[in-house]
């Protein structure tokens, strides 16, 4: 017990006391003076980390609860909004996070074995995974921002740089043109019908306007109706063939690039009459949950960088690697949250 | 560094029970890779199952149920093997499972409550949104 003030001196002495510690074998330099042994210190540190992780689960839990309530009330909004997320990128991100979780767990094994180069390689790979995830998330987020698929009332703004938005002027112009075209066609039809009627020598007004099959009418009417029907069929046939060709082209494009073709076939939600009311709710909860998760990934990047720094400084050994283990536990929870976020948002 | 030993060295120089011995349970690398492969396969199954139309077999909620079951299995695998819960003291698992149970209670009661008020939910666009749509000339 007389050694207690001496130990205190060691701690005061700080970094230049290494040699003293190494010589002093019953008191390893990593052991805090308030612990009995390294194992107790490790277990206590880990317990504290798990308590923190439990609060993390509850933090995300609030948002998962909000998700459950909103989805329970408006399943149509979630089914609709999910179309605008890319399953491909979501699945790739899941794989990236799972692999980086694996390299992190391998890093802990490396630290336990005292393999410093191995630990650094594992941590760097984990860091690359984190950057990969953030990079893909950036691509996804910027797509949402350009398309104006934003949370809250911002959803109801004209998108800044959209691929699927149709300009209102164009739309109005198209409508006008088509309406003129229909008018012309209608008047032409009307004229033809009148001419057909004029051919008839005698025809009661009631029969002329009837929609009954032409066979019951007088022969003149019968013939003119056949001509008219042929014309109508020709138009329909032509239109049908054009439509079929367009369909074929669309199908071929879809077979080649399903992603892009789908995007082209999509309508911007604001211009889509099938958009369910309050469709912005999907993007609100999407940005809240993936955003909070993204912040955790950024914090994870900082933690991993710090671990790499400490490893280079030679701070870890088989009997002291608590920071690696706790950083690893944190990184696994980030992965855990994403395991639930992926099916809940992308796979509806 | 004098504190960096290989596992064999530790076993040799510091027999078990000595406070300098390596601490914690070291999981072999091949086993971690094997666990990761299982997780990746389960991810593939989740993605595949999301494209199956269970309405054909009159199971409309099956996609969500299946996705959540697979996600829970994946989460358990991550906790047990990547996070070492399988080899840790049971008290650590107790803390984590408690938080998950509390969360389940929280969400469970919230959903039951929400179901009670389901008929009162306004299914129309909120007035603010309707005004904004009118401004944009996009009202339905």
Interface residues (C-beta under 8 A of the other chain):
Chain A: X22 X25 X26 X28 X29 X30 X31 X37 X38 X39 X42 X43 X46 X47 X50 X51 X53 X54 X55 X57 X58 X61 X62 X64 X65 X68 X69 X72 X73 X74 X87 X91 X94 X95 X98 X99 X101 X102 X104 X105 X106 X108 X109 X112 X113 X114 X115 X116 X153 X156 X158 X168 X270 X271 X273 X277 X278 X280 X314 X317 X318 X319 X320 X321 X325 X328 X329 X332 X335 X336 X339 X340 X342 X343 X344 X347 X348
Chain B: X1 X2 X3 X4 X5 X6 X7 X9 X10 X19 X20 X21 X22 X23 X24 X26 X27 X28 X29 X32 X33 X35 X36 X39 X40 X43 X46 X47 X50 X63 X64 X67 X68 X70 X71 X74 X75 X78 X79 X81 X82 X83 X84 X88 X89 X91 X92 X95 X96 X98 X99 X100 X102 X103 X106 X107 X110 X111 X114 X115 X118 X121 X123 X124 X125 X126 X128 X129 X132 X133 X136 X137 X138 X140
